[in-house]
């Protein structure tokens, strides 16, 4: 039925549950032959953080570089969880952009058959005001979405 599953992963407990569900679904449906892909999306959008990064002379690092590095750590953590569950063929990617649109675009561009996403992530205040990422993904995706 499914050949490839995309799991957006932000390090939250619900993202971990979504990854567990995708791994279990893969095992149950095909003995583990379904390709699992992890996607961590980061977006720098806080003007306050950008302002603070300019006034820290002892840490002049680019905030986007710091966020990208953190996103890579989160993606690697997800791969470690998958490896601990017995899956060594899981791939992980890091992308920048608006979370929901980046997830949907990635799924479409890579021919994913299913998106398995946590119902609540590490979202910001923006998420509470405008709706969760999972809600937006279900609304704009042409790829089937399983919300865990």
Backbone as CSV, one residue per row, in Angstrom:
resi,resn,N_x,N_y,N_z,CA_x,CA_y,CA_z,C_x,C_y,C_z
1,UNK,0.820,-1.190,0.000,0.000,0.000,0.000,0.868,1.259,0.000
2,UNK,1.766,1.387,0.973,2.675,2.524,1.030,4.084,2.041,0.738
3,UNK,4.827,2.853,0.014,6.229,2.532,-0.262,7.173,3.483,0.452
4,UNK,6.658,4.691,0.775,7.505,5.681,1.436,6.676,6.544,2.373
5,UNK,7.234,6.767,3.564,6.560,7.559,4.593,7.477,8.701,5.001
6,UNK,6.925,9.904,5.053,7.645,11.075,5.541,7.213,11.345,6.983
7,UNK,8.198,11.516,7.861,7.917,11.840,9.260,8.564,13.184,9.577
8,UNK,7.770,14.259,9.639,8.318,15.536,10.091,8.672,15.402,11.576
9,UNK,9.871,15.846,11.948,10.353,15.602,13.307,10.955,16.871,13.889
10,UNK,10.380,17.330,15.018,10.895,18.536,15.681,11.442,18.255,17.079
11,UNK,11.513,16.994,17.448,12.049,16.639,18.757,11.018,16.572,19.859
12,UNK,9.784,16.892,19.573,8.727,16.867,20.588,8.301,15.432,20.883
13,UNK,7.663,15.209,22.034,7.159,13.868,22.340,6.181,13.346,21.283
14,UNK,5.346,14.220,20.733,4.404,13.771,19.706,5.112,13.428,18.403
15,UNK,6.211,14.096,18.104,6.999,13.733,16.923,7.625,12.356,17.127
16,UNK,8.059,12.069,18.347,8.601,10.740,18.644,7.525,9.674,18.475
17,UNK,6.297,9.984,18.916,5.187,9.036,18.736,4.890,8.828,17.253
18,UNK,4.968,9.906,16.477,4.728,9.789,15.032,5.795,8.903,14.389
19,UNK,7.043,9.063,14.810,8.118,8.230,14.268,7.904,6.768,14.656
20,UNK,7.545,6.529,15.904,7.263,5.156,16.348,6.132,4.549,15.522
21,UNK,5.087,5.333,15.286,3.942,4.856,14.508,4.359,4.527,13.080
22,UNK,5.164,5.386,12.474,5.626,5.144,11.096,6.468,3.867,11.035
23,UNK,7.318,3.669,12.030,8.156,2.464,12.066,7.290,1.216,12.241
24,UNK,6.296,1.294,13.131,5.387,0.160,13.350,4.560,-0.120,12.103
25,UNK,4.088,0.920,11.448,3.302,0.773,10.222,4.143,0.123,9.125
26,UNK,5.373,0.550,9.026,6.285,-0.032,8.048,6.491,-1.520,8.304
27,UNK,6.671,-1.856,9.563,6.902,-3.260,9.931,5.641,-4.098,9.692
28,UNK,4.489,-3.549,10.073,3.243,-4.297,9.956,2.813,-4.494,8.503
29,UNK,3.043,-3.494,7.673,2.564,-3.556,6.293,3.491,-4.294,5.345
30,UNK,4.792,-4.239,5.617,5.695,-4.812,4.618,6.928,-5.469,5.224
31,UNK,6.877,-5.732,6.495,8.046,-6.329,7.126,9.226,-5.383,7.191
32,UNK,8.966,-4.086,7.127,10.034,-3.096,7.224,10.564,-2.604,5.896
33,UNK,9.876,-2.938,4.793,10.363,-2.528,3.480,9.940,-1.114,3.073
34,UNK,9.061,-0.508,3.822,8.630,0.851,3.494,9.768,1.814,3.841
35,UNK,10.077,2.706,2.909,11.134,3.693,3.118,10.643,4.769,4.088
36,UNK,11.418,5.013,5.139,11.092,6.045,6.120,12.050,7.213,5.920
37,UNK,11.489,8.404,5.779,12.279,9.619,5.625,11.877,10.596,6.714
38,UNK,12.864,11.145,7.388,12.641,12.120,8.462,12.965,13.501,7.907
39,UNK,12.132,14.477,8.262,12.365,15.855,7.829,12.264,16.781,9.039
40,UNK,13.335,17.523,9.283,13.325,18.549,10.323,13.362,19.901,9.630
41,UNK,12.396,20.742,9.962,12.273,22.059,9.344,12.558,23.119,10.397
42,UNK,13.391,24.085,10.024,13.630,25.207,10.926,13.310,26.501,10.186
43,UNK,12.954,27.483,10.962,12.640,28.781,10.370,13.032,29.865,11.342
44,UNK,13.842,30.779,10.888,14.194,31.920,11.724,13.220,33.041,11.408
45,UNK,12.401,33.389,12.381,11.411,34.426,12.127,11.242,35.399,13.284
46,UNK,12.069,35.297,14.300,11.927,36.170,15.453,12.830,37.390,15.316
47,UNK,12.247,38.550,15.200,13.035,39.782,15.122,13.766,40.028,16.439
48,UNK,13.189,39.615,17.557,13.834,39.779,18.855,15.132,38.974,18.904
49,UNK,15.069,37.713,18.469,16.280,36.889,18.451,17.318,37.472,17.512
50,UNK,16.898,37.965,16.379,17.832,38.568,15.435,18.494,39.794,16.053
51,UNK,17.719,40.595,16.780,18.275,41.779,17.435,19.270,41.389,18.515
52,UNK,18.924,40.383,19.306,19.823,39.950,20.372,21.117,39.388,19.816
53,UNK,21.058,38.718,18.673,22.268,38.133,18.106,23.243,39.211,17.653
54,UNK,22.736,40.420,17.389,23.612,41.498,16.950,24.338,42.170,18.103
55,UNK,23.821,42.012,19.322,24.432,42.709,20.465,25.238,41.786,21.359
56,UNK,25.517,40.569,20.897,26.334,39.638,21.674,27.726,39.578,21.051
57,UNK,28.626,40.462,21.458,29.946,40.476,20.819,30.752,39.205,21.076
58,UNK,30.479,38.491,22.167,31.232,37.269,22.456,30.707,36.069,21.675
59,UNK,29.557,36.200,21.051,28.978,35.117,20.262,28.415,35.687,18.965
60,UNK,29.293,36.035,18.023,28.816,36.701,16.809,28.263,35.752,15.749
61,UNK,28.031,34.498,16.111,27.572,33.512,15.133,26.265,33.900,14.471
62,UNK,26.110,33.466,13.251,24.900,33.694,12.487,23.780,32.831,13.078
63,UNK,22.664,33.450,13.408,21.568,32.738,14.060,21.007,31.634,13.170
64,UNK,20.958,31.857,11.874,20.472,30.812,10.970,21.396,29.594,10.987
65,UNK,22.716,29.840,11.072,23.662,28.726,11.166,23.454,27.942,12.456
66,UNK,23.186,28.649,13.526,22.946,27.998,14.821,21.670,27.166,14.752
67,UNK,20.623,27.724,14.153,19.358,27.000,14.049,19.488,25.787,13.127
68,UNK,20.249,25.930,12.044,20.481,24.808,11.136,21.237,23.696,11.864
69,UNK,22.241,24.073,12.652,23.015,23.081,13.403,22.127,22.352,14.406
70,UNK,21.248,23.102,15.065,20.326,22.472,16.018,19.365,21.531,15.287
71,UNK,18.869,21.971,14.143,17.953,21.121,13.364,18.645,19.831,12.945
72,UNK,19.917,19.914,12.589,20.678,18.706,12.232,20.780,17.763,13.423
73,UNK,20.989,18.325,14.614,21.051,17.495,15.823,19.713,16.792,16.056
74,UNK,18.616,17.516,15.863,17.283,16.943,16.046,17.054,15.818,15.035
75,UNK,17.431,16.040,13.794,17.262,15.016,12.757,18.117,13.785,13.068
76,UNK,19.334,14.000,13.541,20.213,12.878,13.904,19.653,12.107,15.095
77,UNK,19.051,12.828,16.032,18.407,12.172,17.174,17.283,11.261,16.682
78,UNK,16.499,11.742,15.736,15.409,10.930,15.182,15.966,9.685,14.494
79,UNK,17.056,9.848,13.745,17.683,8.689,13.109,18.163,7.689,14.160
80,UNK,18.691,8.190,15.258,19.143,7.313,16.345,17.971,6.530,16.923
81,UNK,16.824,7.200,17.100,15.629,6.498,17.592,15.236,5.385,16.627
82,UNK,15.278,5.678,15.342,14.931,4.665,14.341,15.939,3.518,14.361
83,UNK,17.211,3.846,14.488,18.253,2.806,14.541,18.054,1.925,15.769
84,UNK,17.704,2.553,16.906,17.455,1.791,18.132,16.254,0.868,17.990
85,UNK,15.347,1.217,17.079,14.174,0.383,16.823,14.466,-0.672,15.756
86,UNK,15.723,-0.722,15.296,16.107,-1.750,14.342,16.127,-1.325,12.893
87,UNK,15.894,-0.048,12.610,15.904,0.441,11.226,17.183,1.216,10.954
88,UNK,17.996,0.716,10.074,19.254,1.387,9.751,19.198,2.103,8.409
89,UNK,18.093,1.947,7.692,17.977,2.520,6.352,17.181,3.824,6.323
90,UNK,16.970,4.433,7.476,16.190,5.665,7.561,17.061,6.847,7.139
91,UNK,16.489,7.729,6.327,17.204,8.935,5.899,16.601,10.143,6.589
92,UNK,17.442,11.149,6.838,16.978,12.374,7.488,17.449,13.590,6.697
93,UNK,16.581,14.584,6.609,16.876,15.821,5.891,16.549,17.008,6.773
94,UNK,17.219,18.119,6.517,16.960,19.376,7.210,16.661,20.418,6.146
95,UNK,15.557,21.134,6.326,15.167,22.185,5.387,14.790,23.440,6.167
96,UNK,14.922,24.572,5.507,14.526,25.850,6.094,13.268,26.339,5.399
97,UNK,12.390,26.953,6.163,11.191,27.534,5.565,9.999,27.411,6.481
98,UNK,8.847,27.874,6.026,7.616,27.715,6.801,7.311,26.222,6.936
99,UNK,7.133,25.757,8.156,7.078,24.319,8.440,6.053,23.564,7.582
100,UNK,4.807,23.968,7.614,3.772,23.187,6.934,3.991,23.143,5.424
101,UNK,4.273,24.268,4.821,4.480,24.302,3.367,5.742,23.547,2.960
102,UNK,6.776,23.623,3.777,8.024,22.917,3.480,7.811,21.415,3.558
103,UNK,7.047,20.968,4.539,6.743,19.540,4.689,5.974,19.030,3.475
104,UNK,4.933,19.741,3.107,4.088,19.316,1.981,4.878,19.333,0.674
105,UNK,5.650,20.378,0.457,6.451,20.471,-0.768,7.472,19.330,-0.833
106,UNK,8.122,19.054,0.281,9.103,17.965,0.327,8.425,16.632,0.001
107,UNK,7.273,16.391,0.613,6.548,15.136,0.376,6.184,14.977,-1.095
108,UNK,5.729,16.042,-1.719,5.351,15.983,-3.129,6.570,15.795,-4.027
109,UNK,7.635,16.548,-3.762,8.831,16.478,-4.600,9.535,15.124,-4.514
110,UNK,9.409,14.450,-3.365,10.100,13.175,-3.169,9.169,11.970,-3.314
111,UNK,7.951,12.198,-3.785,7.033,11.103,-4.067,6.623,10.293,-2.849
112,UNK,6.463,10.953,-1.722,6.046,10.251,-0.508,4.594,9.797,-0.643
113,UNK,4.299,8.623,-0.099,2.942,8.073,-0.148,2.113,8.453,1.072
114,UNK,2.791,8.833,2.165,2.098,9.127,3.417,2.966,10.045,4.252
115,UNK,2.317,10.973,4.961,2.983,11.806,5.961,2.440,11.384,7.313
116,UNK,3.318,11.021,8.236,2.911,10.688,9.607,3.469,11.790,10.493
117,UNK,2.575,12.568,11.112,2.983,13.764,11.845,2.363,13.791,13.232
118,UNK,3.099,14.345,14.185,2.581,14.501,15.546,1.511,15.570,15.601
119,UNK,0.557,15.388,16.484,-0.558,16.328,16.570,-0.148,17.679,17.133
120,UNK,0.862,17.690,17.954,1.380,18.939,18.521,2.881,18.841,18.568
121,UNK,3.544,19.898,18.184,5.001,19.890,18.202,5.554,20.911,19.158
122,UNK,6.714,21.422,18.798,7.408,22.404,19.619,7.051,23.806,19.151
123,UNK,5.845,23.987,18.625,5.441,25.231,17.990,5.528,26.443,18.884
124,UNK,5.531,27.584,18.252,5.638,28.863,18.927,4.250,29.433,19.199
125,UNK,4.227,30.645,19.708,2.956,31.343,19.924,2.217,31.458,18.606
126,UNK,2.962,31.632,17.518,2.348,31.710,16.190,1.490,30.477,15.933
127,UNK,1.949,29.322,16.374,1.199,28.086,16.174,-0.136,28.106,16.897
128,UNK,-0.145,28.675,18.091,-1.403,28.738,18.839,-2.374,29.722,18.201
129,UNK,-1.859,30.810,17.629,-2.725,31.813,17.031,-3.247,31.405,15.662
130,UNK,-2.401,30.742,14.870,-2.760,30.452,13.489,-3.101,28.995,13.237
131,UNK,-2.928,28.146,14.228,-3.205,26.729,14.047,-1.924,25.934,13.994
132,UNK,-1.998,24.699,14.388,-0.805,23.869,14.467,-0.306,23.482,13.077
133,UNK,0.951,23.100,13.030,1.550,22.667,11.773,0.801,21.458,11.223
134,UNK,0.488,20.510,12.100,-0.215,19.312,11.617,-1.560,19.672,11.001
135,UNK,-2.250,20.623,11.576,-3.537,21.055,11.029,-3.352,21.676,9.651
136,UNK,-2.328,22.503,9.508,-2.064,23.131,8.210,-1.658,22.086,7.174
137,UNK,-0.820,21.133,7.581,-0.390,20.092,6.643,-1.595,19.313,6.136
138,UNK,-2.502,18.932,7.025,-3.683,18.176,6.585,-4.548,19.000,5.637
139,UNK,-4.520,20.310,5.810,-5.344,21.173,4.967,-4.793,21.409,3.582
140,UNK,-3.464,21.383,3.419,-2.892,21.732,2.112,-2.238,20.561,1.382
141,UNK,-2.089,19.440,2.041,-1.382,18.313,1.423,-2.272,17.515,0.477
142,UNK,-1.697,17.134,-0.658,-2.371,16.196,-1.557,-1.939,14.765,-1.231
143,UNK,-0.907,14.644,-0.394,-0.429,13.353,0.086,-1.241,13.001,1.339
144,UNK,-1.693,11.773,1.514,-2.426,11.403,2.719,-1.603,11.701,3.981
145,UNK,-2.302,12.129,5.031,-1.644,12.509,6.285,-2.271,11.726,7.432
146,UNK,-1.417,11.115,8.250,-1.833,10.447,9.471,-1.334,11.279,10.629
147,UNK,-2.256,11.819,11.430,-1.900,12.650,12.581,-1.923,11.779,13.825
148,UNK,-0.789,11.756,14.527,-0.650,10.907,15.718,-0.690,11.784,16.950
